[in-house]
Amino acid sequence: MRRVIAIIVLAVPAAVAVAIGSGVWPGVSALDVDNLTPVDRSPGVRPDVFGTVIPPNIAPLGFVVQEAGQGYHVRLSGPRGKAIDVSSDLPSIRFPSAAWLALLEANRGQTIHCDICVRDDRGQWTRYSRQTITIASEPIDRYLVYRRIRPLYNMWSSFGIYQRDLASFEETQLVDNTSFGTGCVNCHTFRDNRAEDMVVHTRGGTGGSSTILATGGKTRKVDTRTPFGSTGYGSWHPSGEMIVFAVVKVRQFFHSERREVRDVIDMDSTLVVYDVAGGRVRVPVNLSRKDRLETFPCWAPDGRTLYFSSARKPWPDDGPFPPKNYRDAKYDLMRVSYDPETGRWGTPETVLASATVGKSITQPRVSPDGRRLLCTMAEYGCFAVFQEDADLAMVDLATGRYERLAINSDQCDSWHTWSSNSRWIVFSSKRGNGLLARPYISYIDDAGTAHKPFVLPQENAEFYDSFIMTYNVPELVRDPVPVEPDAFGKVARQRLFGRRADATTGASRAVGAAPQPTR
Amino acid sequence: MDDEARLGRKGLLLDLLGYPIVLVACFGYLLLRIDPAVIYHRFAARFYLPEWRALSNVLARFEFADLPRSLYSDALSALAARPGGPVVWLSAQATECYAIGWLGSLWIAVAAVLLSMATGELIATQGGRRSNPAKFLPALAMLLIYNQCGNAMPLTLSLTVAIAAAALYGRLGNVATAPRACAFVVLLGATFYLAGAACLVLVLVAALFELWQTRQRLFAVACLVLGGAVVFYGGLWTVGHETNGWSAHLLRLPYPPLRLTVGPVAYGVVAFLVVIAVAMRLVRPRVVSRAERRRGQADQSWRHWLDTSPRDRLVILLLLLCIATAVLLPTFDSRYHAIMALDYRGTRGRWQAVLDTARDFPGGVMPTPMQHEVIRALYETGGLGESLFAYAIGPDALMMLGYERSRGDMSRLARTYFELGRLNESEWHASNWFEVFGERPVLLQLLAEINLAKGRNEVARMYLRALRRFTSHAAWAEAALRDIEQAAPLAAPVRAGGQQAVPVADSVIDTRRTSAYEERALLALLDRDPTNRRAMEYLMTHYLLSMQTGKLVAQLHRLKGLGYSHIPRHWEEAVLIHDAGADTASDLGGYTIRQRTRRRYEAFRAAMSRSRAAHHRDELAVGRELWPEFGDTYAYYYRW
């Protein structure tokens, strides 16, 4: 008798497993999708993943079917490789990672199809019109580094800089601001999409304002203070020998009328050069004019041209805040030549004037192949992220022509980064709800056209529905940042001693306590 | 049936009866006196400290030890992967039930009984009787924590697990050393995983057991060393990189805003258990042989005292209940409880209950946010102009300017701004405090409402989806989501709190928020929307509290458009004071001062004159004398 029971106990689950595996089990893959009559309508899904171009090394793009039903069946198939069938009682669809990546790899440069079927309460299936996703041939840099913060106004508590593996859903924390007394951490910058050379800025907390350099396998605090203030946005010279930083006197204020409450202007700003090896800050005269606001430096990949944004300073130094004419600050796209052999700077010239485009041009980022420059255009000022009309625009550096990207939304699109092969951009867009930015990924083809973007995929397709944090400054890197947990925190906690750098001589102490070992 | 057997059966019956009695007593006390819904409100909906100052991170970390499930940011898998996680998870589930008062009371009562049962078992393994009423003392200590609006659930569950493990270990007296050592290691690992650092209770009991029972001192020392090492290094390994102390994550001590600090109570409970173990062993009786027992030679040691008859044990149990009552009543923090209850009722819109609580508020002046809540309640019940000064309201209560400068929580003012129609200022304050306190339902709800009013339906949806995980607000959030789905996208009317949302005077918000700015903003609201009754009453309240009677009189012309049938009493008093000072008769735009107000004002003046003469112009004495009769008048507020 016991044997009989044991056999039954073992046999039933085995039979179920075999049935599921072979598709006999109802609702799994027994559904004959091809023979269902399709309705001539696209299914509602969120996030919008169809019609996009995706890299072959991206994690599964799940979605929520926004059609009422009792059961859902999705088939993903391509010209090559094994189709994926997913069945669910819930509208949230999640594809298995291994099968997804295999299908993408098998169909590089091809279009895959997605059939969505929904079962109503009478058991009848409806098949919606076939959807497509195009797989690009070129992969995207595998890691995305971003800051995750709440929709901050003028208080903050805890946030951090995170690193996401785009081929999976793994996210690791690089810097936790609570690890150094709830200070602020921002402006993470890499050299040429290389994770091993990174700089990050901290303010407040137990260590005070400081710049942390993670390079050469070490993490250390460096003194980039200037008489104008602390350094902010930066750009590495491709050689890794220097970093150009913007020093900004940033001030925030709040609107009582418009939809976006927050606003930020730089009351003053300039560019400075930090010599990585010598630990010195210099202020090239051409990059620091008293009557202008210079910010957002960006090196061209050849290291011979520095692009930046610059505006005439329309208010006096000692005026009220906010200045009445704060909307008059409109930034031009500028560039200045640099001779790496002699270290000489040329004369700044205007690449694209704000008067020409009628917008303020900020956040210039040159593509790694040097052919294009992507920037943000907004109504005024330097802080596009709080302006709904902020759009991305592409400048052809050979012809000087610019074009607003067709993928812009009616909400703010800004903070963009290039993939090292110049084929992908990631940018922060508030298109989802107008308040919180999410990272969107778009394919840039050889002609420079941006294709319909998709939001950074999450394991749970409903993740963004209730995730009340914004993704700030996404940066693509090829490898994971080689830093042990809390390495940045340990350095950030150390006090920076010594005198402020003399901007005239450029002398500054090489700084901080002992370097922290990195992985 | 001999006497011993009869006594044994009665004792068993009494043991069985003891737990239901304690269960019912705890349940009743918790439900009627404490109301776990108020505790839930403290943790989930509102904040921690008496005055709701901004939290330091250290405090927040401690506080987060007591979170209900809906507030816990870690996933279940993250909890399962760290020591103490399972108990935290269970505790979070239980605490979530506090939102429903009776269910929360039941959870706490059951946890108290479980702790008592485990303690009874521990006493039994240490040589005492399972029925010893002392087993209820830890549960009593836990109730002390609830008395202070704290949440003892994590500690109760941790200790229950640890004590049960200790009791189990105590049963291994006759087992050989090697298997016992293995059993200790297994129990230690399991207890550390389930209950975190509470496993130290097991360690101490095991060490004492080895010391006194088996007399293996080396083994006892090994227990202590191993236990300490597991807690210390295990803690460092799992949560050690967090700067605010790994210990807080391992031993879940509640942190209520106490006069009676809970830490000592918790440690006292642990000490009590250790004392039991020590005491049992130190005075362990001589073993009475079966032959001696047959001869009726009773054990004359202390154990005899424990082997009381069922009737005596019943008396002891009743005595214990009396002691519990005597301990619990004076340690009940009525002031803090009143603050929480008032806030809870205000959040629920139970305005009359808010006013009732405020009227009987114990222990002196209400905190500024509570005074602000009373102003809201008075407005909602139509009594702001009639009975404001029946409550102890200070000049800072309306717009909380000074309170903000002392870094107080301004989320309550964010609600008021919303109700006035000052949406961006509401969003600014609500978002700031959302950043400080995280995803609290009161803030999620407010931010959802603000964004609905601003036409940002997608943002509102996001807040509502986050809100619906809270038991206390789930129904409201679901209903609001359904409303949005049924309406056309972005079709939500731009109305806030029943008022048309309008911009205030300045297009840039004055973040210094001076009194003049607030006045200007209220006037701008009225200029844009003359039917904004709340703005009118708040403006007049501002003038009353800041004693600007002239400005109040100047705004009376707006009354007609707002449909007032008569001038509210306090405003009438202000007119009388103004007219008396200016020696004129104000133009009331067709309204008149009611006779009873005029008579009362005259009575006040006469009484003040008499009292001054009697007290030789000692203003304090005059104020004390007039308070009982005129304390609820504006004239009294104006003078004192």
Chai-1 contact restraints between the chains, C-beta under 6 A:
chainA,res_idxA,chainB,res_idxB,connection_type,confidence,min_distance_angstrom,max_distance_angstrom,comment,restraint_id
A,R150,B,E435,contact,1.0,0.0,6.0,A-B,restraint_1
A,P151,B,S431,contact,1.0,0.0,6.0,A-B,restraint_2
A,Y153,B,W428,contact,1.0,0.0,6.0,A-B,restraint_3
A,Y153,B,S431,contact,1.0,0.0,6.0,A-B,restraint_4
A,Y153,B,N432,contact,1.0,0.0,6.0,A-B,restraint_5
A,M155,B,N432,contact,1.0,0.0,6.0,A-B,restraint_6
A,M155,B,E435,contact,1.0,0.0,6.0,A-B,restraint_7
A,M155,B,V436,contact,1.0,0.0,6.0,A-B,restraint_8
A,W156,B,E435,contact,1.0,0.0,6.0,A-B,restraint_9
A,S157,B,E435,contact,1.0,0.0,6.0,A-B,restraint_10
A,S157,B,V436,contact,1.0,0.0,6.0,A-B,restraint_11
A,T178,B,N57,contact,1.0,0.0,6.0,A-B,restraint_12
A,S179,B,T243,contact,1.0,0.0,6.0,A-B,restraint_13
A,T182,B,N57,contact,1.0,0.0,6.0,A-B,restraint_14
A,F253,B,V508,contact,1.0,0.0,6.0,A-B,restraint_15
A,F254,B,W428,contact,1.0,0.0,6.0,A-B,restraint_16
A,F254,B,I509,contact,1.0,0.0,6.0,A-B,restraint_17
A,S256,B,N424,contact,1.0,0.0,6.0,A-B,restraint_18
A,S256,B,P503,contact,1.0,0.0,6.0,A-B,restraint_19
A,S256,B,V504,contact,1.0,0.0,6.0,A-B,restraint_20
A,S256,B,S507,contact,1.0,0.0,6.0,A-B,restraint_21
A,S256,B,I509,contact,1.0,0.0,6.0,A-B,restraint_22
A,E257,B,P503,contact,1.0,0.0,6.0,A-B,restraint_23
A,E257,B,S507,contact,1.0,0.0,6.0,A-B,restraint_24
A,V261,B,N424,contact,1.0,0.0,6.0,A-B,restraint_25
A,V261,B,E427,contact,1.0,0.0,6.0,A-B,restraint_26
A,V261,B,W428,contact,1.0,0.0,6.0,A-B,restraint_27
A,P322,B,V508,contact,1.0,0.0,6.0,A-B,restraint_28
A,N433,B,E458,contact,1.0,0.0,6.0,A-B,restraint_29
A,N433,B,V459,contact,1.0,0.0,6.0,A-B,restraint_30
A,G434,B,R456,contact,1.0,0.0,6.0,A-B,restraint_31
A,L435,B,V459,contact,1.0,0.0,6.0,A-B,restraint_32
A,D465,B,R465,contact,1.0,0.0,6.0,A-B,restraint_33
A,S466,B,M462,contact,1.0,0.0,6.0,A-B,restraint_34
A,S466,B,R465,contact,1.0,0.0,6.0,A-B,restraint_35
A,S466,B,A466,contact,1.0,0.0,6.0,A-B,restraint_36
A,I468,B,A466,contact,1.0,0.0,6.0,A-B,restraint_37
A,D486,B,H241,contact,1.0,0.0,6.0,A-B,restraint_38
